[in-house]
Amino acid sequence: MTTIYHQVGIKAPVEKVFNAIATLEGVSGWWTLTTGEPTINGDLTFSFGEHDVFAKVTAYDDNKHVEWTVQSKEGDEWRNTRICFDLDEKEDQVMVNFQHADWKQATSFLAHCSTKWGVFMVSLKEYVETGTGMSFPDDIHINHSSF
């Protein structure tokens, strides 16, 4: 199994950072339009134009941890992967320790997603600190394809 890791420090109260990753409005502000029920065992849909990612909230610990397990269609490289956010208060910032875990193998799509997750971690930081993130489709494009 392969895992993508990123870390970003956000200068804000932990509650504000947690709300950005644990609410529909928050996730839509820095990643992509999100619908569903963001509580434990709730189903979520993350929309990327014509492509949707379906997930279940598999862990939720106020101001500490959120985990989504991807339930997308068979054959999708994200299927059964876990998207995890761990929050750690350090001095005057909150460290967001991010993982996209349980990839079956390292592929060019994993490399693409790793770079995009880095872009979205910066978007999360900007969203929490300034109120304006760069969610899909207004994110930074890392290549010239549509996704």
DSSP file (Angstrom, degrees, kcal/mol; ACC not computed):
  #  RESIDUE AA STRUCTURE BP1 BP2  ACC     N-H-->O    O-->H-N    N-H-->O    O-->H-N    TCO  KAPPA ALPHA  PHI   PSI    X-CA   Y-CA   Z-CA
    1    1 A M              0   0    0      0, 0.0     2,-0.3     0, 0.0   103,-0.2   0.000 360.0 360.0 360.0 148.7    0.0    0.0    0.0
    2    2 A T  E     -A  103   0A   0    101,-2.2   101,-2.5   103,-0.1     2,-0.4  -0.913 360.0-160.2-122.3 147.8    1.1    3.6   -0.7
    3    3 A T  E     -     0   0A   0     -2,-0.3     2,-0.4    98,-0.2    98,-0.2  -0.987  12.4-142.7-132.6 138.5    0.2    6.8    1.1
    4    4 A I  E     -A  100   0A   0     96,-2.2    96,-2.1    -2,-0.4     2,-0.4  -0.849  24.9-167.8 -92.9 132.2    0.3   10.4    0.2
    5    5 A Y  E     +A   99   0A   0     -2,-0.4     2,-0.3    94,-0.2    94,-0.2  -0.963  13.8 163.6-123.3 142.1    1.4   12.7    3.1
    6    6 A H  E     -A   98   0A   0     92,-1.9    92,-3.0    -2,-0.4     2,-0.4  -0.979  14.2-163.1-146.8 155.4    1.3   16.5    3.4
    7    7 A Q  E     +A   97   0A   0     -2,-0.3     2,-0.3    90,-0.2    90,-0.2  -0.998   9.1 175.8-139.7 138.6    1.5   18.9    6.3
    8    8 A V  E     -A   96   0A   0     88,-1.7    88,-3.2    -2,-0.4     2,-0.5  -0.998  22.8-137.4-141.7 140.2    0.5   22.5    6.6
    9    9 A G  E     -A   95   0A   0     -2,-0.3     2,-0.5    86,-0.2    86,-0.2  -0.850  19.7-165.8 -98.1 129.6    0.5   25.0    9.5
   10   10 A I  E     -A   94   0A   0     84,-2.6    84,-2.9    -2,-0.5     2,-1.4  -0.963  17.9-140.9-121.1 126.3   -2.5   27.2    9.8
   11   11 A K        +     0   0    0     -2,-0.5    82,-0.2    82,-0.2    -2,-0.0  -0.668  67.5  89.6 -87.6  89.3   -2.6   30.3   12.1
   12   12 A A  S    S-     0   0    0     -2,-1.4    -2,-0.1    80,-0.0   117,-0.1  -0.961  85.9 -71.4-168.9 161.7   -6.1   30.0   13.4
   13   13 A P    >>  -     0   0    0      0, 0.0     4,-1.7     0, 0.0     3,-0.7  -0.364  45.7-118.4 -62.7 147.2   -8.0   28.4   16.3
   14   14 A V  H 3> S+     0   0    0      1,-0.3     4,-2.9     2,-0.2     5,-0.2   0.831 113.0  59.6 -58.6 -33.9   -8.3   24.7   16.1
   15   15 A E  H 3> S+     0   0    0      1,-0.2     4,-2.3     2,-0.2    -1,-0.3   0.886 105.0  48.9 -62.6 -38.4  -12.1   24.9   15.9
   16   16 A K  H <> S+     0   0    0     -3,-0.7     4,-1.3     2,-0.2    -1,-0.2   0.899 112.8  46.8 -68.7 -40.9  -11.9   27.0   12.8
   17   17 A V  H  X S+     0   0    0     -4,-1.7     4,-1.0     2,-0.2     3,-0.4   0.934 112.2  50.9 -65.0 -46.1   -9.5   24.6   11.1
   18   18 A F  H >X S+     0   0    0     -4,-2.9     4,-1.7     1,-0.2     3,-1.0   0.916 107.1  53.3 -59.2 -44.5  -11.7   21.6   12.1
   19   19 A N  H 3X S+     0   0    0     -4,-2.3     4,-0.9     1,-0.3     7,-0.4   0.817 103.2  58.9 -61.3 -29.8  -14.8   23.3   10.7
   20   20 A A  H 3< S+     0   0    0     -4,-1.3    -1,-0.3    -3,-0.4    -2,-0.2   0.777 117.3  31.1 -69.9 -25.7  -13.0   23.8    7.4
   21   21 A I  H << S+     0   0    0     -3,-1.0    -2,-0.2    -4,-1.0    -1,-0.2   0.568 122.6  47.2-105.7 -10.8  -12.4   20.0    7.1
   22   22 A A  H  < S+     0   0    0     -4,-1.7     2,-0.3    -5,-0.2    -3,-0.2   0.334 100.2  66.9-117.7   6.8  -15.5   18.7    8.8
   23   23 A T  S  X S-     0   0    0     -4,-0.9     4,-2.6    -5,-0.2     5,-0.3  -0.926  76.0-126.2-126.4 154.8  -18.4   20.8    7.3
   24   24 A L  H  > S+     0   0    0     -2,-0.3     4,-2.3     1,-0.2    10,-0.3   0.931 113.2  48.4 -61.8 -45.7  -19.9   20.9    3.8
   25   25 A E  H  > S+     0   0    0      1,-0.2     4,-1.1     2,-0.2    -1,-0.2   0.916 112.5  49.8 -61.0 -43.2  -19.4   24.6    3.6
   26   26 A G  H >> S+     0   0    0     -7,-0.4     3,-0.9     2,-0.2     4,-0.8   0.959 112.3  44.2 -61.3 -53.1  -15.8   24.3    4.8
   27   27 A V  H >X>S+     0   0    0     -4,-2.6     4,-2.8     1,-0.3     5,-0.9   0.876 111.4  54.8 -61.9 -37.5  -14.7   21.6    2.4
   28   28 A S  H 3<5S+     0   0    0     -4,-2.3    -1,-0.3    -5,-0.3    -2,-0.2   0.757 102.4  60.3 -66.6 -23.0  -16.5   23.4   -0.5
   29   29 A G  H <<5S+     0   0    0     -4,-1.1   104,-0.5    -3,-0.9   106,-0.4   0.716 122.8  14.8 -77.9 -21.6  -14.5   26.5    0.3
   30   30 A W  H <<5S+     0   0    0     -3,-0.8   104,-0.3    -4,-0.8    -2,-0.2   0.596 135.4  22.5-127.7 -18.1  -11.0   25.0   -0.2
   31   31 A W  T  <5S-     0   0    0     -4,-2.8   105,-3.6     1,-0.3     2,-0.3   0.733 109.1 -51.8-115.8 -74.1  -11.4   21.6   -2.1
   32   32 A T      < -     0   0    0     -5,-0.9    -1,-0.3   103,-0.2    -2,-0.2  -0.980  68.0 -60.3-163.9 164.4  -14.6   21.1   -4.2
   33   33 A L        -     0   0    0     14,-0.5    14,-2.7   103,-0.4     2,-0.4  -0.334  59.4-169.5 -54.7 126.8  -18.4   21.3   -4.0
   34   34 A T  E     +B   46   0A   0    -10,-0.3     2,-0.3    12,-0.2    12,-0.2  -0.978  12.7 176.4-129.3 134.7  -19.4   18.8   -1.4
   35   35 A T  E     +B   45   0A   0     10,-2.2    10,-2.6    -2,-0.4     2,-0.3  -0.893  35.4  60.1-129.7 162.4  -22.8   17.4   -0.4
   36   36 A G  E    S-B   44   0A   0     -2,-0.3     8,-0.2     8,-0.2   -12,-0.1  -0.890  89.0 -42.6 127.5-154.7  -24.0   14.8    2.1
   37   37 A E        -     0   0    0      6,-2.4    20,-0.3    -2,-0.3     2,-0.2  -0.939  41.9-161.6-121.6 104.7  -23.9   14.2    5.8
   38   38 A P        +     0   0    0      0, 0.0     2,-0.2     0, 0.0     3,-0.1   0.101  58.1  99.1 -82.2  26.0  -20.5   15.1    7.3
   39   39 A T  S >  S-     0   0    0     -2,-0.2     3,-3.0     1,-0.2    18,-0.4  -0.624  91.6 -58.9-105.0 169.4  -21.0   13.1   10.6
   40   40 A I  T 3  S+     0   0    0      1,-0.3    18,-0.2    -2,-0.2    -1,-0.2  -0.171 127.4   7.7 -51.2 131.8  -19.7    9.6   11.5
   41   41 A N  T 3  S+     0   0    0     16,-3.3    -1,-0.3     1,-0.3    17,-0.1   0.442  99.0 139.7  69.7   4.4  -21.1    7.0    9.0
   42   42 A G    <   -     0   0    0     -3,-3.0    15,-2.8    15,-0.2     2,-0.4  -0.445  52.7-122.4 -74.1 151.1  -22.5    9.8    6.8
   43   43 A D  E     - C   0  56A   0     13,-0.2    -6,-2.4    -2,-0.1     2,-0.3  -0.782  28.0-168.1 -95.6 138.3  -22.2    9.7    3.0
   44   44 A L  E     -BC  36  55A   0     11,-3.1    11,-2.4    -2,-0.4     2,-0.4  -0.928  12.4-157.6-125.1 149.1  -20.4   12.4    1.1
   45   45 A T  E     -BC  35  54A   0    -10,-2.6   -10,-2.2    -2,-0.3     2,-0.6  -0.993   5.1-164.0-125.6 123.3  -20.2   13.3   -2.5
   46   46 A F  E     -BC  34  53A   0      7,-3.0     7,-2.7    -2,-0.4     2,-0.4  -0.937  16.7-148.8-105.4 119.9  -17.2   15.4   -3.8
   47   47 A S  E     + C   0  52A   0    -14,-2.7   -14,-0.5    -2,-0.6     5,-0.2  -0.783  24.8 173.8-101.4 131.0  -18.0   16.9   -7.2
   48   48 A F  E >   - C   0  51A   0      3,-3.0     3,-1.7    -2,-0.4     2,-0.5  -0.654  63.9 -83.7-127.0  71.4  -15.3   17.5   -9.9
   49   49 A G  T 3  S-     0   0    0      1,-0.3    -1,-0.2    -2,-0.2    98,-0.0  -0.513 114.1  -1.3  65.8-116.6  -17.4   18.5  -12.9
   50   50 A E  T 3  S+     0   0    0     -2,-0.5     2,-0.5    -3,-0.1    -1,-0.3   0.464 126.1  77.0 -84.3  -1.4  -18.5   15.3  -14.6
   51   51 A H  E <   -C   48   0A   0     -3,-1.7    -3,-3.0     2,-0.0     2,-0.4  -0.945  61.2-170.2-115.6 124.9  -16.6   13.2  -12.1
   52   52 A D  E     -C   47   0A   0     -2,-0.5     2,-0.5    -5,-0.2    -5,-0.2  -0.892  10.6-152.4-112.2 144.8  -17.9   12.5   -8.5
   53   53 A V  E     -C   46   0A   0     -7,-2.7    -7,-3.0    -2,-0.4     2,-0.4  -0.974  12.4-155.9-114.0 127.4  -16.1   10.9   -5.7
   54   54 A F  E     +C   45   0A   0     -2,-0.5    17,-3.5    -9,-0.2    18,-0.6  -0.863  20.6 165.1-106.4 136.7  -18.3    9.1   -3.1
   55   55 A A  E     -CD  44  70A   0    -11,-2.4   -11,-3.1    -2,-0.4     2,-0.4  -0.954  29.7-134.7-146.3 163.0  -17.1    8.5    0.5
   56   56 A K  E     -CD  43  69A   0     13,-2.3    13,-2.9    -2,-0.3     2,-0.8  -0.960  28.9-118.2-118.5 139.3  -18.2    7.6    3.9
   57   57 A V  E     + D   0  68A   0    -15,-2.8   -16,-3.3    -2,-0.4    11,-0.2  -0.690  39.0 171.0 -75.5 112.0  -17.2    9.4    7.1
   58   58 A T  E     +     0   0A   0      9,-2.1     2,-0.3    -2,-0.8    10,-0.2   0.520  62.1  24.1-106.7  -7.6  -15.4    6.6    9.0
   59   59 A A  E     + D   0  67A   0      8,-1.4     8,-2.3   -20,-0.0     2,-0.3  -0.963  57.2 170.0-155.1 143.5  -13.8    8.7   11.8
   60   60 A Y  E     + D   0  66A   0     -2,-0.3     2,-0.5     6,-0.2     6,-0.2  -0.825   2.4 168.3-158.2 109.2  -14.7   12.0   13.4
   61   61 A D  E >>  - D   0  65A   0      4,-3.0     3,-2.6    -2,-0.3     4,-2.2  -0.944  45.9-106.5-129.1 108.4  -13.2   13.3   16.6
   62   62 A D  T 34 S-     0   0    0     -2,-0.5   -47,-0.1     1,-0.3     4,-0.1   0.035  95.4  -9.7 -40.8 126.9  -14.0   17.0   17.3
   63   63 A N  T 34 S+     0   0    0      1,-0.2    -1,-0.3   -48,-0.1     3,-0.1   0.598 134.1  61.7  60.9  15.7  -11.1   19.3   16.7
   64   64 A K  T <4 S+     0   0    0     -3,-2.6    23,-3.2     1,-0.3     2,-0.3   0.639 100.6   6.9-132.2 -46.8   -8.7   16.4   16.3
   65   65 A H  E  <  -DE  61  86A   0     -4,-2.2    -4,-3.0    21,-0.2     2,-0.3  -0.998  40.6-179.6-155.0 138.8   -9.4   14.0   13.4
   66   66 A V  E     -DE  60  85A   0     19,-2.0    19,-2.8    -2,-0.3     2,-0.4  -0.995  11.6-176.5-136.4 138.9  -11.6   13.4   10.3
   67   67 A E  E     -DE  59  84A   0     -8,-2.3    -9,-2.1    -2,-0.3    -8,-1.4  -0.997   6.9-169.3-138.8 134.0  -11.4   10.4    8.0
   68   68 A W  E     -DE  57  83A   0     15,-2.5    15,-3.0    -2,-0.4     2,-0.6  -0.973  11.0-151.8-118.4 134.6  -13.3    9.6    4.8
   69   69 A T  E     -DE  56  82A   0    -13,-2.9   -13,-2.3    -2,-0.4     2,-0.2  -0.940  24.5-125.0-105.9 123.9  -13.2    6.2    3.2
   70   70 A V  E     -D   55   0A   0     11,-2.7    10,-2.4    -2,-0.6   -15,-0.3  -0.478  27.1-179.6 -74.7 131.8  -13.7    6.4   -0.6
   71   71 A Q        +     0   0    0    -17,-3.5   -16,-0.2    -2,-0.2    -1,-0.1   0.102  29.7 146.7-113.8  17.2  -16.6    4.2   -1.9
   72   72 A S        -     0   0    0    -18,-0.6     3,-0.1     1,-0.1   -19,-0.1   0.120  57.1 -63.2 -57.2 173.3  -16.2    5.2   -5.6
   73   73 A K    >   -     0   0    0      1,-0.1     3,-2.0     2,-0.1     6,-0.2  -0.070  65.4 -81.8 -61.3 155.8  -17.0    2.8   -8.4
   74   74 A E  T 3  S+     0   0    0      1,-0.3    -1,-0.1    -3,-0.1     3,-0.1  -0.259 117.3  28.4 -55.4 138.9  -15.0   -0.4   -9.0
   75   75 A G  T 3  S+     0   0    0      1,-0.3     2,-0.3    -3,-0.1    -1,-0.3   0.184  85.2 128.6  92.7 -17.6  -11.8    0.1  -10.8
   76   76 A D    X   -     0   0    0     -3,-2.0     3,-1.7     1,-0.1    -1,-0.3  -0.573  61.5-136.7 -71.2 130.0  -11.4    3.7   -9.5
   77   77 A E  T 3  S+     0   0    0     -2,-0.3    27,-0.4     1,-0.3    -1,-0.1   0.731 103.7  57.0 -62.2 -21.4   -7.9    4.1   -8.0
   78   78 A W  T >  S+     0   0    0     -5,-0.1     3,-2.5    25,-0.1    -8,-0.3   0.652  77.4 122.7 -82.3 -14.9   -9.4    5.9   -5.1
   79   79 A R  T <  S+     0   0    0     -3,-1.7    -8,-0.2     1,-0.3     3,-0.1  -0.226  85.3   2.3 -55.4 130.2  -11.7    3.1   -4.2
   80   80 A N  T 3  S+     0   0    0    -10,-2.4    -1,-0.3     1,-0.3     2,-0.2   0.564  99.4 131.7  66.5  12.7  -11.2    1.9   -0.6
   81   81 A T    <   -     0   0    0     -3,-2.5   -11,-2.7   -11,-0.1     2,-0.4  -0.553  52.3-131.2 -84.2 161.3   -8.5    4.6    0.0
   82   82 A R  E     -EF  69 101A   0     19,-2.1    19,-2.9   -13,-0.2     2,-0.6  -0.951   9.1-156.8-117.7 134.1   -8.7    6.7    3.2
   83   83 A I  E     -EF  68 100A   0    -15,-3.0   -15,-2.5    -2,-0.4     2,-0.4  -0.950  25.4-175.7-108.6 116.4   -8.5   10.5    3.3
   84   84 A C  E     -EF  67  99A   0     15,-3.2    15,-2.2    -2,-0.6     2,-0.4  -0.918  20.3-170.0-125.9 139.1   -7.4   11.5    6.8
   85   85 A F  E     -EF  66  98A   0    -19,-2.8   -19,-2.0    -2,-0.4     2,-0.5  -0.991   6.4-174.9-125.8 121.2   -6.8   14.8    8.6
   86   86 A D  E     -EF  65  97A   0     11,-2.4    11,-3.2    -2,-0.4     2,-0.4  -0.975  12.4-151.9-116.2 129.8   -5.1   15.0   12.0
   87   87 A L  E     - F   0  96A   0    -23,-3.2     2,-0.4    -2,-0.5     9,-0.2  -0.849  13.5-178.8-105.6 135.2   -4.9   18.3   13.8
   88   88 A D  E     - F   0  95A   0      7,-2.0     7,-3.1    -2,-0.4     2,-0.4  -0.958  22.0-138.2-136.1 113.9   -2.2   19.1   16.2
   89   89 A E  E     + F   0  94A   0     -2,-0.4     2,-0.4     5,-0.2     5,-0.2  -0.598  26.3 178.2 -74.3 124.5   -2.0   22.5   18.1
   90   90 A K  E >   - F   0  93A   0      3,-3.0     3,-2.3    -2,-0.4     2,-0.1  -0.965  53.6 -63.3-132.1 113.5    1.5   23.8   18.1
   91   91 A E  T 3  S-     0   0    0     -2,-0.4    -2,-0.0     1,-0.3     0, 0.0  -0.250 121.6  -8.2  49.3-110.1    2.3   27.1   19.7
   92   92 A D  T 3  S+     0   0    0     -2,-0.1     2,-0.3    -3,-0.1    -1,-0.3   0.074 128.5  54.0-107.4  24.6    0.4   29.7   17.6
   93   93 A Q  E <  S- F   0  90A   0     -3,-2.3    -3,-3.0   -82,-0.2     2,-0.5  -0.959  72.7-121.2-148.4 166.2   -0.7   27.4   14.8
   94   94 A V  E     -AF  10  89A   0    -84,-2.9   -84,-2.6    -2,-0.3     2,-0.6  -0.962  24.8-143.8-110.8 123.1   -2.6   24.2   14.0
   95   95 A M  E     -AF   9  88A   0     -7,-3.1    -7,-2.0    -2,-0.5     2,-0.7  -0.772   9.1-154.0 -86.6 123.1   -0.6   21.6   12.1
   96   96 A V  E     -AF   8  87A   0    -88,-3.2   -88,-1.7    -2,-0.6     2,-0.7  -0.888   6.4-163.9 -97.6 113.0   -2.8   19.7    9.6
   97   97 A N  E     -AF   7  86A   0    -11,-3.2   -11,-2.4    -2,-0.7     2,-0.3  -0.884  14.9-168.1 -99.4 110.6   -1.3   16.3    9.1
   98   98 A F  E     +AF   6  85A   0    -92,-3.0   -92,-1.9    -2,-0.7     2,-0.3  -0.779  12.5 177.4-106.3 141.4   -2.9   15.0    5.9
   99   99 A Q  E     -AF   5  84A   0    -15,-2.2   -15,-3.2    -2,-0.3     2,-0.5  -0.997  21.8-166.3-138.1 139.8   -2.8   11.5    4.5
  100  100 A H  E     -AF   4  83A   0    -96,-2.1   -96,-2.2    -2,-0.3     3,-0.3  -0.905  41.4-175.6-116.7  98.5   -4.5    9.9    1.4
  101  101 A A  E     + F   0  82A   0    -19,-2.9   -19,-2.1    -2,-0.5   -98,-0.2  -0.451  39.4  37.3-103.9 163.2   -3.8    6.3    2.4
  102  102 A D  E     +     0   0A   0      1,-0.2     2,-0.2   -21,-0.2   -99,-0.2   0.734  58.1 166.9  74.3  29.3   -4.1    2.7    1.1
  103  103 A W  E     -A    2   0A   0   -101,-2.5  -101,-2.2    -3,-0.3    -1,-0.2  -0.551  36.5-136.6 -65.7 137.6   -3.4    3.2   -2.6
  104  104 A K  S    S-     0   0    0    -27,-0.4     2,-0.3    -2,-0.2    -1,-0.1   0.831  77.0  -6.3 -69.2 -32.3   -2.9   -0.2   -4.1
  105  105 A Q  S    S-     0   0    0    -28,-0.1     2,-0.6  -103,-0.1    -1,-0.2  -0.991  75.8 -95.3-158.7 160.1    0.1    0.9   -6.1
  106  106 A A        +     0   0    0     -2,-0.3     2,-0.2    -3,-0.1  -103,-0.0  -0.715  55.3 160.6 -80.2 120.0    2.2    3.9   -7.1
  107  107 A T     >  -     0   0    0     -2,-0.6     4,-1.9     1,-0.0     5,-0.1  -0.778  57.0 -99.2-131.3 174.1    0.9    5.1  -10.5
  108  108 A S  H  > S+     0   0    0     -2,-0.2     4,-2.2     1,-0.2     5,-0.1   0.834 124.4  56.3 -66.0 -30.6    1.1    8.3  -12.5
  109  109 A F  H  > S+     0   0    0      2,-0.2     4,-2.8     1,-0.2    -1,-0.2   0.882 104.3  52.2 -68.3 -37.1   -2.4    9.1  -11.2
  110  110 A L  H  > S+     0   0    0      2,-0.2     4,-2.6     1,-0.2    -2,-0.2   0.922 109.2  50.1 -61.1 -43.5   -1.1    8.9   -7.6
  111  111 A A  H  X S+     0   0    0     -4,-1.9     4,-2.0     2,-0.2    -2,-0.2   0.919 111.3  48.6 -60.7 -43.9    1.7   11.3   -8.5
  112  112 A H  H  X S+     0   0    0     -4,-2.2     4,-2.5     1,-0.2    -2,-0.2   0.940 112.8  47.8 -58.7 -48.5   -0.9   13.7  -10.0
  113  113 A C  H  X S+     0   0    0     -4,-2.8     4,-3.0     1,-0.2    -2,-0.2   0.865 107.3  56.2 -65.0 -36.5   -3.1   13.4   -6.9
  114  114 A S  H  X S+     0   0    0     -4,-2.6     4,-1.8     2,-0.2    -1,-0.2   0.936 110.5  44.3 -60.0 -46.5   -0.2   14.0   -4.6
  115  115 A T  H  X S+     0   0    0     -4,-2.0     4,-2.0     2,-0.2    -2,-0.2   0.924 114.0  50.2 -63.7 -44.1    0.7   17.2   -6.3
  116  116 A K  H  X S+     0   0    0     -4,-2.5     4,-2.7     1,-0.2    -2,-0.2   0.892 106.9  54.1 -63.5 -39.3   -3.0   18.3   -6.3
  117  117 A W  H  X S+     0   0    0     -4,-3.0     4,-2.1     2,-0.2    -1,-0.2   0.892 106.7  52.8 -61.8 -37.1   -3.4   17.5   -2.6
  118  118 A G  H  X S+     0   0    0     -4,-1.8     4,-1.8     2,-0.2    -2,-0.2   0.925 109.4  48.8 -60.2 -44.2   -0.4   19.8   -2.0
  119  119 A V  H  X S+     0   0    0     -4,-2.0     4,-1.9     1,-0.2    -2,-0.2   0.922 112.6  47.9 -59.0 -45.0   -2.3   22.5   -4.0
  120  120 A F  H  X S+     0   0    0     -4,-2.7     4,-2.5     2,-0.2    -1,-0.2   0.787 105.5  57.6 -72.8 -26.3   -5.4   21.9   -1.9
  121  121 A M  H  X S+     0   0    0     -4,-2.1     4,-2.2     2,-0.2    -1,-0.2   0.895 108.5  47.1 -67.8 -38.0   -3.5   22.0    1.4
  122  122 A V  H  X S+     0   0    0     -4,-1.8     4,-2.6     2,-0.2    -2,-0.2   0.894 111.0  52.4 -65.7 -39.3   -2.4   25.5    0.5
  123  123 A S  H  X S+     0   0    0     -4,-1.9     4,-2.8     2,-0.2    -2,-0.2   0.903 107.9  51.3 -61.8 -41.9   -6.0   26.3   -0.5
  124  124 A L  H  X S+     0   0    0     -4,-2.5     4,-2.5     2,-0.2     5,-0.3   0.936 110.2  49.3 -59.1 -47.3   -7.1   25.0    2.9
  125  125 A K  H  X S+     0   0    0     -4,-2.2     4,-2.6     1,-0.2     5,-0.3   0.934 113.8  45.2 -57.4 -48.7   -4.6   27.3    4.6
  126  126 A E  H  X>S+     0   0    0     -4,-2.6     4,-2.8     1,-0.2     6,-0.9   0.896 111.5  53.4 -63.5 -41.1   -5.7   30.3    2.6
  127  127 A Y  H  X5S+     0   0    0     -4,-2.8     4,-1.4     4,-0.2    -2,-0.2   0.930 115.0  39.5 -60.6 -47.2   -9.4   29.5    3.2
  128  128 A V  H  <5S+     0   0    0     -4,-2.5    -2,-0.2    -5,-0.2    -1,-0.2   0.916 122.5  40.5 -71.3 -42.7   -9.0   29.4    6.9
  129  129 A E  H  <5S+     0   0    0     -4,-2.6    -2,-0.2    -5,-0.3    -3,-0.2   0.814 134.6  15.7 -79.0 -30.0   -6.5   32.3    7.3
  130  130 A T  H  <5S-     0   0    0     -4,-2.8    -3,-0.2    -5,-0.3    -2,-0.2   0.588  96.4-115.7-120.2 -15.5   -8.1   34.7    4.7
  131  131 A G  S  <<S+     0   0    0     -4,-1.4     2,-0.5    -5,-0.8    -4,-0.2   0.394  88.1  93.8  92.0  -3.4  -11.6   33.4    4.0
  132  132 A T        +     0   0    0     -6,-0.9     2,-0.2    -9,-0.0    -2,-0.1  -0.951  48.4 174.4-130.1 113.9  -10.8   32.7    0.4
  133  133 A G        -     0   0    0   -104,-0.5     2,-0.4    -2,-0.5  -103,-0.2  -0.450  36.1-118.5-102.0-178.2   -9.6   29.3   -0.9
  134  134 A M        +     0   0    0   -104,-0.3     6,-0.2    -2,-0.2  -104,-0.1  -0.634  44.4 173.5-121.3  70.6   -9.0   28.0   -4.4
  135  135 A S    >   -     0   0    0   -106,-0.4     3,-2.4    -2,-0.4  -103,-0.2  -0.374  39.5 -45.6 -80.1 159.2  -11.5   25.2   -4.7
  136  136 A F  T 3  S+     0   0    0   -105,-3.6  -103,-0.4     1,-0.3    -1,-0.1  -0.375 126.1  22.2 -57.4 135.0  -12.2   23.2   -7.9
  137  137 A P  T 3  S+     0   0    0      0, 0.0    -1,-0.3     0, 0.0  -105,-0.1  -0.947 127.3  50.3 -96.6  12.4  -12.6   24.4  -10.6
  138  138 A D  S <  S+     0   0    0     -3,-2.4    -2,-0.2     2,-0.1    -3,-0.1   0.131  87.2 115.0 -96.9  20.5  -10.7   27.6   -9.6
  139  139 A D  S    S-     0   0    0      1,-0.1     2,-0.5  -108,-0.1    -4,-0.1  -0.185  82.2 -78.3 -79.2 176.2   -7.7   25.7   -8.2
  140  140 A I        -     0   0    0     -6,-0.2     2,-0.4   -24,-0.1    -1,-0.1  -0.680  47.0-136.7 -77.3 124.3   -4.2   25.8   -9.5
  141  141 A H        -     0   0    0     -2,-0.5     3,-0.1     1,-0.1     5,-0.0  -0.703  16.4-169.0 -85.9 130.8   -4.0   23.6  -12.6
  142  142 A I  S    S+     0   0    0     -2,-0.4     2,-0.3     3,-0.1    -1,-0.1   0.507  71.1  11.6-100.5  -6.2   -0.8   21.4  -12.6
  143  143 A N  S    S-     0   0    0      2,-0.2     0, 0.0   -31,-0.0     0, 0.0  -0.873  83.7 -98.2-152.5-173.2   -1.2   20.2  -16.2
  144  144 A H  S    S+     0   0    0     -2,-0.3     2,-0.2    -3,-0.1    -3,-0.0   0.177  84.2 101.2-104.7  17.3   -3.3   21.0  -19.3
  145  145 A S  S    S-     0   0    0      1,-0.1    -2,-0.2     0, 0.0    -3,-0.1  -0.504  83.3-109.5 -92.8 171.9   -5.9   18.2  -18.9
  146  146 A S              0   0    0      1,-0.2    -1,-0.1    -2,-0.2    -2,-0.0   0.622 360.0 360.0 -79.4 -12.4   -9.4   18.9  -17.6
  147  147 A F              0   0    0    -98,-0.0    -1,-0.2    -6,-0.0    -3,-0.0   0.409 360.0 360.0-128.1 360.0   -9.0   17.1  -14.3
